[in-house]
Structure formats: C-alpha cells, structure tokens
Amino acid sequence: MSSSMGIASVFVLSSLLLSPLAMAEESPAFVARNAELAAVHQEARDAVAVNKADTAKGAKQTASKVTVDANADS
C-alpha cells in the first residue's frame, strides 16, 4: 500500500513541478525570447557563411597568383 502511495505522490509532485514549463511555451515572453534567440543565431550563421566564402575566395586568389608567378618564371 505504501509503495502505491509513494508512486502516486511522485507522479503528483512531478506534475506540479513540470506544469510551469508547459505553460512557459505558450507565454508571449517565452515566444519573444525564442524569436530573439533565433534571430541572433541566424545572424551568427550568416556571418560564418560570409567568413567562409571570403576565406575560400582569398585561397583561390592566392592559388591563381602562384600559378601566374610560376608561369612568369618559365
């Protein structure tokens, strides 16, 4: 009997403790915060993509310069 009471009390307490998390997903503050974080992450992804493109472009220019210099020596 005490085992089933223990299991029931754990279920009730966990329901009470987790209910604010379920409510938070619907609150306007939570939605606004998630939108702000998503915007920041998107800006960071864009910056990384631009940086990778610039690095690749610089490497390609360096490679072509080396090819031109090699041809000039011969």
PDB file of N, H, CA, C and O in Angstrom:
ATOM      1  N   MET A   1       0.832  -1.195   0.000  1.00  0.00           N
ATOM      2  CA  MET A   1       0.000   0.000   0.000  1.00  0.00           C
ATOM      3  C   MET A   1       0.873   1.254   0.000  1.00  0.00           C
ATOM      4  O   MET A   1       0.584   2.204  -0.727  1.00  0.00           O
ATOM      5  N   SER A   2       1.933   1.270   0.802  1.00  0.00           N
ATOM      6  H   SER A   2       2.168   0.498   1.392  1.00  0.00           H
ATOM      7  CA  SER A   2       2.771   2.469   0.863  1.00  0.00           C
ATOM      8  C   SER A   2       3.545   2.644  -0.446  1.00  0.00           C
ATOM      9  O   SER A   2       3.891   3.768  -0.810  1.00  0.00           O
ATOM     10  N   SER A   3       3.815   1.561  -1.147  1.00  0.00           N
ATOM     11  H   SER A   3       3.533   0.648  -0.852  1.00  0.00           H
ATOM     12  CA  SER A   3       4.512   1.659  -2.423  1.00  0.00           C
ATOM     13  C   SER A   3       3.645   2.381  -3.453  1.00  0.00           C
ATOM     14  O   SER A   3       4.138   3.243  -4.180  1.00  0.00           O
ATOM     15  N   SER A   4       2.370   2.037  -3.521  1.00  0.00           N
ATOM     16  H   SER A   4       1.970   1.336  -2.930  1.00  0.00           H
ATOM     17  CA  SER A   4       1.489   2.706  -4.477  1.00  0.00           C
ATOM     18  C   SER A   4       1.258   4.162  -4.086  1.00  0.00           C
ATOM     19  O   SER A   4       1.087   5.012  -4.960  1.00  0.00           O
ATOM     20  N   MET A   5       1.251   4.464  -2.796  1.00  0.00           N
ATOM     21  H   MET A   5       1.390   3.774  -2.086  1.00  0.00           H
ATOM     22  CA  MET A   5       1.126   5.861  -2.340  1.00  0.00           C
ATOM     23  C   MET A   5       2.382   6.644  -2.714  1.00  0.00           C
ATOM     24  O   MET A   5       2.304   7.814  -3.089  1.00  0.00           O
ATOM     25  N   GLY A   6       3.521   6.003  -2.610  1.00  0.00           N
ATOM     26  H   GLY A   6       3.584   5.052  -2.306  1.00  0.00           H
ATOM     27  CA  GLY A   6       4.780   6.660  -2.989  1.00  0.00           C
ATOM     28  C   GLY A   6       4.810   6.962  -4.472  1.00  0.00           C
ATOM     29  O   GLY A   6       5.218   8.050  -4.879  1.00  0.00           O
ATOM     30  N   ILE A   7       4.380   6.004  -5.286  1.00  0.00           N
ATOM     31  H   ILE A   7       4.048   5.120  -4.955  1.00  0.00           H
ATOM     32  CA  ILE A   7       4.352   6.207  -6.733  1.00  0.00           C
ATOM     33  C   ILE A   7       3.358   7.303  -7.097  1.00  0.00           C
ATOM     34  O   ILE A   7       3.641   8.136  -7.958  1.00  0.00           O
ATOM     35  N   ALA A   8       2.210   7.307  -6.455  1.00  0.00           N
ATOM     36  H   ALA A   8       1.980   6.630  -5.756  1.00  0.00           H
ATOM     37  CA  ALA A   8       1.201   8.335  -6.723  1.00  0.00           C
ATOM     38  C   ALA A   8       1.706   9.710  -6.319  1.00  0.00           C
ATOM     39  O   ALA A   8       1.478  10.690  -7.029  1.00  0.00           O
ATOM     40  N   SER A   9       2.391   9.791  -5.185  1.00  0.00           N
ATOM     41  H   SER A   9       2.576   8.995  -4.608  1.00  0.00           H
ATOM     42  CA  SER A   9       2.889  11.096  -4.737  1.00  0.00           C
ATOM     43  C   SER A   9       3.996  11.602  -5.660  1.00  0.00           C
ATOM     44  O   SER A   9       4.079  12.804  -5.916  1.00  0.00           O
ATOM     45  N   VAL A  10       4.849  10.705  -6.165  1.00  0.00           N
ATOM     46  H   VAL A  10       4.781   9.729  -5.958  1.00  0.00           H
ATOM     47  CA  VAL A  10       5.883  11.123  -7.113  1.00  0.00           C
ATOM     48  C   VAL A  10       5.230  11.646  -8.393  1.00  0.00           C
ATOM     49  O   VAL A  10       5.671  12.654  -8.943  1.00  0.00           O
ATOM     50  N   PHE A  11       4.205  10.984  -8.859  1.00  0.00           N
ATOM     51  H   PHE A  11       3.847  10.165  -8.412  1.00  0.00           H
ATOM     52  CA  PHE A  11       3.506  11.428 -10.062  1.00  0.00           C
ATOM     53  C   PHE A  11       2.882  12.806  -9.865  1.00  0.00           C
ATOM     54  O   PHE A  11       2.988  13.670 -10.736  1.00  0.00           O
ATOM     55  N   VAL A  12       2.231  13.012  -8.719  1.00  0.00           N
ATOM     56  H   VAL A  12       2.144  12.311  -8.011  1.00  0.00           H
ATOM     57  CA  VAL A  12       1.588  14.300  -8.435  1.00  0.00           C
ATOM     58  C   VAL A  12       2.628  15.402  -8.305  1.00  0.00           C
ATOM     59  O   VAL A  12       2.452  16.486  -8.861  1.00  0.00           O
ATOM     60  N   LEU A  13       3.705  15.141  -7.581  1.00  0.00           N
ATOM     61  H   LEU A  13       3.848  14.261  -7.129  1.00  0.00           H
ATOM     62  CA  LEU A  13       4.739  16.162  -7.411  1.00  0.00           C
ATOM     63  C   LEU A  13       5.420  16.494  -8.740  1.00  0.00           C
ATOM     64  O   LEU A  13       5.696  17.660  -9.019  1.00  0.00           O
ATOM     65  N   SER A  14       5.690  15.485  -9.551  1.00  0.00           N
ATOM     66  H   SER A  14       5.466  14.538  -9.324  1.00  0.00           H
ATOM     67  CA  SER A  14       6.334  15.774 -10.827  1.00  0.00           C
ATOM     68  C   SER A  14       5.392  16.569 -11.739  1.00  0.00           C
ATOM     69  O   SER A  14       5.842  17.428 -12.497  1.00  0.00           O
ATOM     70  N   SER A  15       4.112  16.288 -11.669  1.00  0.00           N
ATOM     71  H   SER A  15       3.746  15.590 -11.053  1.00  0.00           H
ATOM     72  CA  SER A  15       3.146  17.052 -12.460  1.00  0.00           C
ATOM     73  C   SER A  15       3.113  18.507 -12.024  1.00  0.00           C
ATOM     74  O   SER A  15       3.039  19.410 -12.857  1.00  0.00           O
ATOM     75  N   LEU A  16       3.168  18.732 -10.726  1.00  0.00           N
ATOM     76  H   LEU A  16       3.229  17.998 -10.049  1.00  0.00           H
ATOM     77  CA  LEU A  16       3.155  20.102 -10.211  1.00  0.00           C
ATOM     78  C   LEU A  16       4.439  20.842 -10.558  1.00  0.00           C
ATOM     79  O   LEU A  16       4.412  22.036 -10.860  1.00  0.00           O
ATOM     80  N   LEU A  17       5.557  20.138 -10.514  1.00  0.00           N
ATOM     81  H   LEU A  17       5.579  19.168 -10.269  1.00  0.00           H
ATOM     82  CA  LEU A  17       6.834  20.795 -10.792  1.00  0.00           C
ATOM     83  C   LEU A  17       7.018  21.084 -12.284  1.00  0.00           C
ATOM     84  O   LEU A  17       7.649  22.079 -12.639  1.00  0.00           O
ATOM     85  N   LEU A  18       6.488  20.248 -13.148  1.00  0.00           N
ATOM     86  H   LEU A  18       5.975  19.439 -12.859  1.00  0.00           H
ATOM     87  CA  LEU A  18       6.689  20.423 -14.579  1.00  0.00           C
ATOM     88  C   LEU A  18       5.614  21.269 -15.258  1.00  0.00           C
ATOM     89  O   LEU A  18       5.784  21.659 -16.413  1.00  0.00           O
ATOM     90  N   SER A  19       4.529  21.555 -14.578  1.00  0.00           N
ATOM     91  H   SER A  19       4.390  21.238 -13.640  1.00  0.00           H
ATOM     92  CA  SER A  19       3.458  22.328 -15.203  1.00  0.00           C
ATOM     93  C   SER A  19       3.884  23.746 -15.595  1.00  0.00           C
ATOM     94  O   SER A  19       3.429  24.227 -16.633  1.00  0.00           O
ATOM     95  N   PRO A  20       4.735  24.448 -14.824  1.00  0.00           N
ATOM     96  CA  PRO A  20       5.160  25.783 -15.285  1.00  0.00           C
ATOM     97  C   PRO A  20       5.925  25.738 -16.604  1.00  0.00           C
ATOM     98  O   PRO A  20       5.850  26.679 -17.395  1.00  0.00           O
ATOM     99  N   LEU A  21       6.661  24.653 -16.849  1.00  0.00           N
ATOM    100  H   LEU A  21       6.722  23.889 -16.208  1.00  0.00           H
ATOM    101  CA  LEU A  21       7.385  24.539 -18.115  1.00  0.00           C
ATOM    102  C   LEU A  21       6.422  24.399 -19.287  1.00  0.00           C
ATOM    103  O   LEU A  21       6.664  24.942 -20.365  1.00  0.00           O
ATOM    104  N   ALA A  22       5.356  23.689 -19.078  1.00  0.00           N
ATOM    105  H   ALA A  22       5.159  23.249 -18.202  1.00  0.00           H
ATOM    106  CA  ALA A  22       4.355  23.544 -20.133  1.00  0.00           C
ATOM    107  C   ALA A  22       3.663  24.870 -20.412  1.00  0.00           C
ATOM    108  O   ALA A  22       3.357  25.178 -21.564  1.00  0.00           O
ATOM    109  N   MET A  23       3.418  25.649 -19.385  1.00  0.00           N
ATOM    110  H   MET A  23       3.667  25.400 -18.449  1.00  0.00           H
ATOM    111  CA  MET A  23       2.780  26.956 -19.551  1.00  0.00           C
ATOM    112  C   MET A  23       3.731  27.953 -20.200  1.00  0.00           C
ATOM    113  O   MET A  23       3.291  28.836 -20.936  1.00  0.00           O
ATOM    114  N   ALA A  24       5.033  27.824 -19.937  1.00  0.00           N
ATOM    115  H   ALA A  24       5.391  27.106 -19.339  1.00  0.00           H
ATOM    116  CA  ALA A  24       6.007  28.787 -20.446  1.00  0.00           C
ATOM    117  C   ALA A  24       6.055  28.766 -21.967  1.00  0.00           C
ATOM    118  O   ALA A  24       6.312  29.799 -22.586  1.00  0.00           O
ATOM    119  N   GLU A  25       5.817  27.626 -22.575  1.00  0.00           N
ATOM    120  H   GLU A  25       5.609  26.787 -22.072  1.00  0.00           H
ATOM    121  CA  GLU A  25       5.890  27.542 -24.023  1.00  0.00           C
ATOM    122  C   GLU A  25       4.818  28.373 -24.704  1.00  0.00           C
ATOM    123  O   GLU A  25       4.956  28.716 -25.878  1.00  0.00           O
ATOM    124  N   GLU A  26       3.767  28.699 -23.996  1.00  0.00           N
ATOM    125  H   GLU A  26       3.655  28.420 -23.043  1.00  0.00           H
ATOM    126  CA  GLU A  26       2.675  29.458 -24.589  1.00  0.00           C
ATOM    127  C   GLU A  26       2.720  30.945 -24.223  1.00  0.00           C
ATOM    128  O   GLU A  26       1.966  31.738 -24.788  1.00  0.00           O
ATOM    129  N   SER A  27       3.577  31.325 -23.302  1.00  0.00           N
ATOM    130  H   SER A  27       4.189  30.680 -22.844  1.00  0.00           H
ATOM    131  CA  SER A  27       3.583  32.712 -22.856  1.00  0.00           C
ATOM    132  C   SER A  27       4.213  33.617 -23.918  1.00  0.00           C
ATOM    133  O   SER A  27       5.134  33.199 -24.620  1.00  0.00           O
ATOM    134  N   PRO A  28       3.724  34.848 -24.040  1.00  0.00           N
ATOM    135  CA  PRO A  28       4.285  35.781 -25.024  1.00  0.00           C
ATOM    136  C   PRO A  28       5.762  36.092 -24.773  1.00  0.00           C
ATOM    137  O   PRO A  28       6.528  36.286 -25.717  1.00  0.00           O
ATOM    138  N   ALA A  29       6.152  36.138 -23.512  1.00  0.00           N
ATOM    139  H   ALA A  29       5.530  35.981 -22.745  1.00  0.00           H
ATOM    140  CA  ALA A  29       7.561  36.417 -23.195  1.00  0.00           C
ATOM    141  C   ALA A  29       8.448  35.285 -23.701  1.00  0.00           C
ATOM    142  O   ALA A  29       9.527  35.532 -24.241  1.00  0.00           O
ATOM    143  N   PHE A  30       8.001  34.057 -23.530  1.00  0.00           N
ATOM    144  H   PHE A  30       7.125  33.856 -23.092  1.00  0.00           H
ATOM    145  CA  PHE A  30       8.766  32.895 -23.994  1.00  0.00           C
ATOM    146  C   PHE A  30       8.882  32.904 -25.515  1.00  0.00           C
ATOM    147  O   PHE A  30       9.952  32.635 -26.060  1.00  0.00           O
ATOM    148  N   VAL A  31       7.799  33.208 -26.189  1.00  0.00           N
ATOM    149  H   VAL A  31       6.929  33.426 -25.747  1.00  0.00           H
ATOM    150  CA  VAL A  31       7.800  33.250 -27.655  1.00  0.00           C
ATOM    151  C   VAL A  31       8.719  34.368 -28.149  1.00  0.00           C
ATOM    152  O   VAL A  31       9.476  34.171 -29.100  1.00  0.00           O
ATOM    153  N   ALA A  32       8.659  35.534 -27.513  1.00  0.00           N
ATOM    154  H   ALA A  32       8.044  35.693 -26.740  1.00  0.00           H
ATOM    155  CA  ALA A  32       9.506  36.661 -27.909  1.00  0.00           C
ATOM    156  C   ALA A  32      10.981  36.336 -27.685  1.00  0.00           C
ATOM    157  O   ALA A  32      11.826  36.660 -28.519  1.00  0.00           O
ATOM    158  N   ARG A  33      11.284  35.699 -26.566  1.00  0.00           N
ATOM    159  H   ARG A  33      10.597  35.435 -25.888  1.00  0.00           H
ATOM    160  CA  ARG A  33      12.668  35.337 -26.262  1.00  0.00           C
ATOM    161  C   ARG A  33      13.188  34.337 -27.290  1.00  0.00           C
ATOM    162  O   ARG A  33      14.318  34.468 -27.760  1.00  0.00           O
ATOM    163  N   ASN A  34      12.378  33.340 -27.643  1.00  0.00           N
ATOM    164  H   ASN A  34      11.460  33.233 -27.261  1.00  0.00           H
ATOM    165  CA  ASN A  34      12.796  32.362 -28.639  1.00  0.00           C
ATOM    166  C   ASN A  34      13.012  33.010 -30.003  1.00  0.00           C
ATOM    167  O   ASN A  34      13.944  32.648 -30.721  1.00  0.00           O
ATOM    168  N   ALA A  35      12.162  33.959 -30.360  1.00  0.00           N
ATOM    169  H   ALA A  35      11.405  34.253 -29.777  1.00  0.00           H
ATOM    170  CA  ALA A  35      12.319  34.659 -31.637  1.00  0.00           C
ATOM    171  C   ALA A  35      13.611  35.472 -31.650  1.00  0.00           C
ATOM    172  O   ALA A  35      14.314  35.508 -32.660  1.00  0.00           O
ATOM    173  N   GLU A  36      13.921  36.117 -30.540  1.00  0.00           N
ATOM    174  H   GLU A  36      13.350  36.087 -29.720  1.00  0.00           H
ATOM    175  CA  GLU A  36      15.150  36.902 -30.441  1.00  0.00           C
ATOM    176  C   GLU A  36      16.380  35.994 -30.543  1.00  0.00           C
ATOM    177  O   GLU A  36      17.341  36.323 -31.238  1.00  0.00           O
ATOM    178  N   LEU A  37      16.346  34.859 -29.853  1.00  0.00           N
ATOM    179  H   LEU A  37      15.566  34.592 -29.288  1.00  0.00           H
ATOM    180  CA  LEU A  37      17.466  33.920 -29.927  1.00  0.00           C
ATOM    181  C   LEU A  37      17.627  33.365 -31.332  1.00  0.00           C
ATOM    182  O   LEU A  37      18.750  33.201 -31.810  1.00  0.00           O
ATOM    183  N   ALA A  38      16.526  33.077 -31.990  1.00  0.00           N
ATOM    184  H   ALA A  38      15.614  33.210 -31.601  1.00  0.00           H
ATOM    185  CA  ALA A  38      16.588  32.568 -33.363  1.00  0.00           C
ATOM    186  C   ALA A  38      17.209  33.604 -34.294  1.00  0.00           C
ATOM    187  O   ALA A  38      17.991  33.255 -35.178  1.00  0.00           O
ATOM    188  N   ALA A  39      16.865  34.878 -34.100  1.00  0.00           N
ATOM    189  H   ALA A  39      16.230  35.162 -33.381  1.00  0.00           H
ATOM    190  CA  ALA A  39      17.425  35.944 -34.933  1.00  0.00           C
ATOM    191  C   ALA A  39      18.931  36.076 -34.714  1.00  0.00           C
ATOM    192  O   ALA A  39      19.692  36.240 -35.667  1.00  0.00           O
ATOM    193  N   VAL A  40      19.352  36.002 -33.456  1.00  0.00           N
ATOM    194  H   VAL A  40      18.733  35.869 -32.682  1.00  0.00           H
ATOM    195  CA  VAL A  40      20.783  36.098 -33.142  1.00  0.00           C
ATOM    196  C   VAL A  40      21.537  34.925 -33.757  1.00  0.00           C
ATOM    197  O   VAL A  40      22.616  35.104 -34.320  1.00  0.00           O
ATOM    198  N   HIS A  41      20.973  33.729 -33.650  1.00  0.00           N
ATOM    199  H   HIS A  41      20.096  33.583 -33.193  1.00  0.00           H
ATOM    200  CA  HIS A  41      21.630  32.557 -34.226  1.00  0.00           C
ATOM    201  C   HIS A  41      21.699  32.647 -35.744  1.00  0.00           C
ATOM    202  O   HIS A  41      22.693  32.237 -36.343  1.00  0.00           O
ATOM    203  N   GLN A  42      20.659  33.177 -36.370  1.00  0.00           N
ATOM    204  H   GLN A  42      19.851  33.511 -35.883  1.00  0.00           H
ATOM    205  CA  GLN A  42      20.672  33.315 -37.824  1.00  0.00           C
ATOM    206  C   GLN A  42      21.739  34.319 -38.259  1.00  0.00           C
ATOM    207  O   GLN A  42      22.430  34.096 -39.253  1.00  0.00           O
ATOM    208  N   GLU A  43      21.876  35.422 -37.522  1.00  0.00           N
ATOM    209  H   GLU A  43      21.314  35.604 -36.715  1.00  0.00           H
ATOM    210  CA  GLU A  43      22.920  36.399 -37.838  1.00  0.00           C
ATOM    211  C   GLU A  43      24.300  35.775 -37.714  1.00  0.00           C
ATOM    212  O   GLU A  43      25.181  36.034 -38.534  1.00  0.00           O
ATOM    213  N   ALA A  44      24.488  34.952 -36.687  1.00  0.00           N
ATOM    214  H   ALA A  44      23.772  34.742 -36.021  1.00  0.00           H
ATOM    215  CA  ALA A  44      25.781  34.293 -36.498  1.00  0.00           C
ATOM    216  C   ALA A  44      26.050  33.314 -37.639  1.00  0.00           C
ATOM    217  O   ALA A  44      27.174  33.237 -38.136  1.00  0.00           O
ATOM    218  N   ARG A  45      25.020  32.562 -38.062  1.00  0.00           N
ATOM    219  H   ARG A  45      24.107  32.626 -37.658  1.00  0.00           H
ATOM    220  CA  ARG A  45      25.192  31.633 -39.183  1.00  0.00           C
ATOM    221  C   ARG A  45      25.552  32.393 -40.463  1.00  0.00           C
ATOM    222  O   ARG A  45      26.412  31.955 -41.228  1.00  0.00           O
ATOM    223  N   ASP A  46      24.897  33.525 -40.691  1.00  0.00           N
ATOM    224  H   ASP A  46      24.199  33.881 -40.069  1.00  0.00           H
ATOM    225  CA  ASP A  46      25.195  34.328 -41.878  1.00  0.00           C
ATOM    226  C   ASP A  46      26.625  34.853 -41.839  1.00  0.00           C
ATOM    227  O   ASP A  46      27.317  34.851 -42.857  1.00  0.00           O
ATOM    228  N   ALA A  47      27.066  35.301 -40.674  1.00  0.00           N
ATOM    229  H   ALA A  47      26.504  35.304 -39.847  1.00  0.00           H
ATOM    230  CA  ALA A  47      28.428  35.820 -40.533  1.00  0.00           C
ATOM    231  C   ALA A  47      29.453  34.718 -40.791  1.00  0.00           C
ATOM    232  O   ALA A  47      30.479  34.961 -41.426  1.00  0.00           O
ATOM    233  N   VAL A  48      29.185  33.528 -40.309  1.00  0.00           N
ATOM    234  H   VAL A  48      28.351  33.330 -39.793  1.00  0.00           H
ATOM    235  CA  VAL A  48      30.102  32.406 -40.537  1.00  0.00           C
ATOM    236  C   VAL A  48      30.140  32.052 -42.020  1.00  0.00           C
ATOM    237  O   VAL A  48      31.207  31.773 -42.567  1.00  0.00           O
ATOM    238  N   ALA A  49      28.986  32.063 -42.666  1.00  0.00           N
ATOM    239  H   ALA A  49      28.119  32.290 -42.222  1.00  0.00           H
ATOM    240  CA  ALA A  49      28.939  31.748 -44.096  1.00  0.00           C
ATOM    241  C   ALA A  49      29.720  32.774 -44.908  1.00  0.00           C
ATOM    242  O   ALA A  49      30.444  32.413 -45.836  1.00  0.00           O
ATOM    243  N   VAL A  50      29.579  34.050 -44.563  1.00  0.00           N
ATOM    244  H   VAL A  50      28.991  34.344 -43.809  1.00  0.00           H
ATOM    245  CA  VAL A  50      30.316  35.108 -45.270  1.00  0.00           C
ATOM    246  C   VAL A  50      31.810  34.944 -45.035  1.00  0.00           C
ATOM    247  O   VAL A  50      32.610  35.093 -45.958  1.00  0.00           O
ATOM    248  N   ASN A  51      32.181  34.639 -43.800  1.00  0.00           N
ATOM    249  H   ASN A  51      31.530  34.518 -43.050  1.00  0.00           H
ATOM    250  CA  ASN A  51      33.592  34.460 -43.472  1.00  0.00           C
ATOM    251  C   ASN A  51      34.184  33.280 -44.239  1.00  0.00           C
ATOM    252  O   ASN A  51      35.304  33.372 -44.740  1.00  0.00           O
ATOM    253  N   LYS A  52      33.448  32.177 -44.336  1.00  0.00           N
ATOM    254  H   LYS A  52      32.537  32.102 -43.929  1.00  0.00           H
ATOM    255  CA  LYS A  52      33.933  31.015 -45.091  1.00  0.00           C
ATOM    256  C   LYS A  52      34.071  31.352 -46.571  1.00  0.00           C
ATOM    257  O   LYS A  52      35.028  30.932 -47.222  1.00  0.00           O
ATOM    258  N   ALA A  53      33.118  32.109 -47.099  1.00  0.00           N
ATOM    259  H   ALA A  53      32.340  32.450 -46.571  1.00  0.00           H
ATOM    260  CA  ALA A  53      33.177  32.486 -48.512  1.00  0.00           C
ATOM    261  C   ALA A  53      34.389  33.385 -48.772  1.00  0.00           C
ATOM    262  O   ALA A  53      35.080  33.224 -49.778  1.00  0.00           O
ATOM    263  N   ASP A  54      34.645  34.332 -47.860  1.00  0.00           N
ATOM    264  H   ASP A  54      34.084  34.462 -47.043  1.00  0.00           H
ATOM    265  CA  ASP A  54      35.803  35.218 -48.017  1.00  0.00           C
ATOM    266  C   ASP A  54      37.104  34.430 -47.932  1.00  0.00           C
ATOM    267  O   ASP A  54      38.044  34.701 -48.679  1.00  0.00           O
ATOM    268  N   THR A  55      37.164  33.465 -47.037  1.00  0.00           N
ATOM    269  H   THR A  55      36.400  33.245 -46.430  1.00  0.00           H
ATOM    270  CA  THR A  55      38.363  32.649 -46.881  1.00  0.00           C
ATOM    271  C   THR A  55      38.603  31.822 -48.141  1.00  0.00           C
ATOM    272  O   THR A  55      39.734  31.727 -48.619  1.00  0.00           O
ATOM    273  N   ALA A  56      37.550  31.231 -48.670  1.00  0.00           N
ATOM    274  H   ALA A  56      36.632  31.308 -48.281  1.00  0.00           H
ATOM    275  CA  ALA A  56      37.685  30.435 -49.890  1.00  0.00           C
ATOM    276  C   ALA A  56      38.099  31.314 -51.065  1.00  0.00           C
ATOM    277  O   ALA A  56      38.917  30.909 -51.891  1.00  0.00           O
ATOM    278  N   LYS A  57      37.537  32.514 -51.139  1.00  0.00           N
ATOM    279  H   LYS A  57      36.873  32.844 -50.468  1.00  0.00           H
ATOM    280  CA  LYS A  57      37.874  33.441 -52.223  1.00  0.00           C
ATOM    281  C   LYS A  57      39.344  33.854 -52.122  1.00  0.00           C
ATOM    282  O   LYS A  57      40.049  33.918 -53.129  1.00  0.00           O
ATOM    283  N   GLY A  58      39.795  34.132 -50.901  1.00  0.00           N
ATOM    284  H   GLY A  58      39.222  34.080 -50.083  1.00  0.00           H
ATOM    285  CA  GLY A  58      41.195  34.507 -50.699  1.00  0.00           C
ATOM    286  C   GLY A  58      42.133  33.372 -51.057  1.00  0.00           C
ATOM    287  O   GLY A  58      43.189  33.606 -51.645  1.00  0.00           O
ATOM    288  N   ALA A  59      41.767  32.144 -50.713  1.00  0.00           N
ATOM    289  H   ALA A  59      40.910  31.953 -50.236  1.00  0.00           H
ATOM    290  CA  ALA A  59      42.600  30.991 -51.043  1.00  0.00           C
ATOM    291  C   ALA A  59      42.656  30.783 -52.548  1.00  0.00           C
ATOM    292  O   ALA A  59      43.705  30.422 -53.081  1.00  0.00           O
ATOM    293  N   LYS A  60      41.548  31.005 -53.240  1.00  0.00           N
ATOM    294  H   LYS A  60      40.695  31.298 -52.808  1.00  0.00           H
ATOM    295  CA  LYS A  60      41.506  30.839 -54.698  1.00  0.00           C
ATOM    296  C   LYS A  60      42.368  31.904 -55.368  1.00  0.00           C
ATOM    297  O   LYS A  60      43.079  31.617 -56.331  1.00  0.00           O
ATOM    298  N   GLN A  61      42.304  33.138 -54.854  1.00  0.00           N
ATOM    299  H   GLN A  61      41.726  33.371 -54.072  1.00  0.00           H
ATOM    300  CA  GLN A  61      43.121  34.209 -55.427  1.00  0.00           C
ATOM    301  C   GLN A  61      44.598  33.922 -55.205  1.00  0.00           C
ATOM    302  O   GLN A  61      45.415  34.163 -56.093  1.00  0.00           O
ATOM    303  N   THR A  62      44.947  33.414 -54.041  1.00  0.00           N
ATOM    304  H   THR A  62      44.283  33.217 -53.319  1.00  0.00           H
ATOM    305  CA  THR A  62      46.343  33.090 -53.746  1.00  0.00           C
ATOM    306  C   THR A  62      46.817  31.971 -54.671  1.00  0.00           C
ATOM    307  O   THR A  62      47.935  32.023 -55.185  1.00  0.00           O
ATOM    308  N   ALA A  63      45.980  30.967 -54.883  1.00  0.00           N
ATOM    309  H   ALA A  63      45.072  30.924 -54.465  1.00  0.00           H
ATOM    310  CA  ALA A  63      46.350  29.851 -55.759  1.00  0.00           C
ATOM    311  C   ALA A  63      46.543  30.336 -57.189  1.00  0.00           C
ATOM    312  O   ALA A  63      47.476  29.902 -57.865  1.00  0.00           O
ATOM    313  N   SER A  64      45.687  31.216 -57.657  1.00  0.00           N
ATOM    314  H   SER A  64      44.929  31.569 -57.109  1.00  0.00           H
ATOM    315  CA  SER A  64      45.827  31.712 -59.027  1.00  0.00           C
ATOM    316  C   SER A  64      47.064  32.593 -59.152  1.00  0.00           C
ATOM    317  O   SER A  64      47.700  32.602 -60.206  1.00  0.00           O
ATOM    318  N   LYS A  65      47.416  33.321 -58.122  1.00  0.00           N
ATOM    319  H   LYS A  65      46.899  33.314 -57.266  1.00  0.00           H
ATOM    320  CA  LYS A  65      48.611  34.163 -58.155  1.00  0.00           C
ATOM    321  C   LYS A  65      49.855  33.294 -58.232  1.00  0.00           C
ATOM    322  O   LYS A  65      50.795  33.609 -58.962  1.00  0.00           O
ATOM    323  N   VAL A  66      49.860  32.204 -57.482  1.00  0.00           N
ATOM    324  H   VAL A  66      49.097  31.948 -56.889  1.00  0.00           H
ATOM    325  CA  VAL A  66      51.006  31.291 -57.517  1.00  0.00           C
ATOM    326  C   VAL A  66      51.144  30.690 -58.910  1.00  0.00           C
ATOM    327  O   VAL A  66      52.263  30.526 -59.397  1.00  0.00           O
ATOM    328  N   THR A  67      50.032  30.359 -59.560  1.00  0.00           N
ATOM    329  H   THR A  67      49.123  30.493 -59.164  1.00  0.00           H
ATOM    330  CA  THR A  67      50.070  29.807 -60.915  1.00  0.00           C
ATOM    331  C   THR A  67      50.617  30.835 -61.895  1.00  0.00           C
ATOM    332  O   THR A  67      51.422  30.495 -62.763  1.00  0.00           O
ATOM    333  N   VAL A  68      50.193  32.082 -61.768  1.00  0.00           N
ATOM    334  H   VAL A  68      49.539  32.358 -61.064  1.00  0.00           H
ATOM    335  CA  VAL A  68      50.688  33.137 -62.647  1.00  0.00           C
ATOM    336  C   VAL A  68      52.168  33.361 -62.412  1.00  0.00           C
ATOM    337  O   VAL A  68      52.916  33.524 -63.375  1.00  0.00           O
ATOM    338  N   ASP A  69      52.618  33.374 -61.160  1.00  0.00           N
ATOM    339  H   ASP A  69      52.010  33.242 -60.377  1.00  0.00           H
ATOM    340  CA  ASP A  69      54.020  33.564 -60.845  1.00  0.00           C
ATOM    341  C   ASP A  69      54.854  32.407 -61.400  1.00  0.00           C
ATOM    342  O   ASP A  69      55.964  32.631 -61.884  1.00  0.00           O
ATOM    343  N   ALA A  70      54.349  31.199 -61.339  1.00  0.00           N
ATOM    344  H   ALA A  70      53.448  31.018 -60.945  1.00  0.00           H
ATOM    345  CA  ALA A  70      55.074  30.045 -61.849  1.00  0.00           C
ATOM    346  C   ALA A  70      55.219  30.136 -63.363  1.00  0.00           C
ATOM    347  O   ALA A  70      56.262  29.789 -63.916  1.00  0.00           O
ATOM    348  N   ASN A  71      54.183  30.597 -64.018  1.00  0.00           N
ATOM    349  H   ASN A  71      53.335  30.879 -63.569  1.00  0.00           H
ATOM    350  CA  ASN A  71      54.235  30.745 -65.466  1.00  0.00           C
ATOM    351  C   ASN A  71      55.180  31.883 -65.876  1.00  0.00           C
ATOM    352  O   ASN A  71      55.789  31.826 -66.944  1.00  0.00           O
ATOM    353  N   ALA A  72      55.301  32.889 -65.053  1.00  0.00           N
ATOM    354  H   ALA A  72      54.806  32.935 -64.185  1.00  0.00           H
ATOM    355  CA  ALA A  72      56.159  34.019 -65.365  1.00  0.00           C
ATOM    356  C   ALA A  72      57.631  33.612 -65.280  1.00  0.00           C
ATOM    357  O   ALA A  72      58.463  34.161 -66.002  1.00  0.00           O
ATOM    358  N   ASP A  73      57.962  32.653 -64.402  1.00  0.00           N
ATOM    359  H   ASP A  73      57.286  32.207 -63.815  1.00  0.00           H
ATOM    360  CA  ASP A  73      59.338  32.216 -64.231  1.00  0.00           C
ATOM    361  C   ASP A  73      59.832  31.380 -65.416  1.00  0.00           C
ATOM    362  O   ASP A  73      61.034  31.319 -65.674  1.00  0.00           O
ATOM    363  N   SER A  74      58.921  30.745 -66.126  1.00  0.00           N
ATOM    364  H   SER A  74      57.944  30.794 -65.917  1.00  0.00           H
ATOM    365  CA  SER A  74      59.374  29.835 -67.189  1.00  0.00           C
ATOM    366  C   SER A  74      59.549  30.505 -68.522  1.00  0.00           C
ATOM    367  O   SER A  74      59.925  29.852 -69.496  1.00  0.00           O
TER     368      SER A  74
END
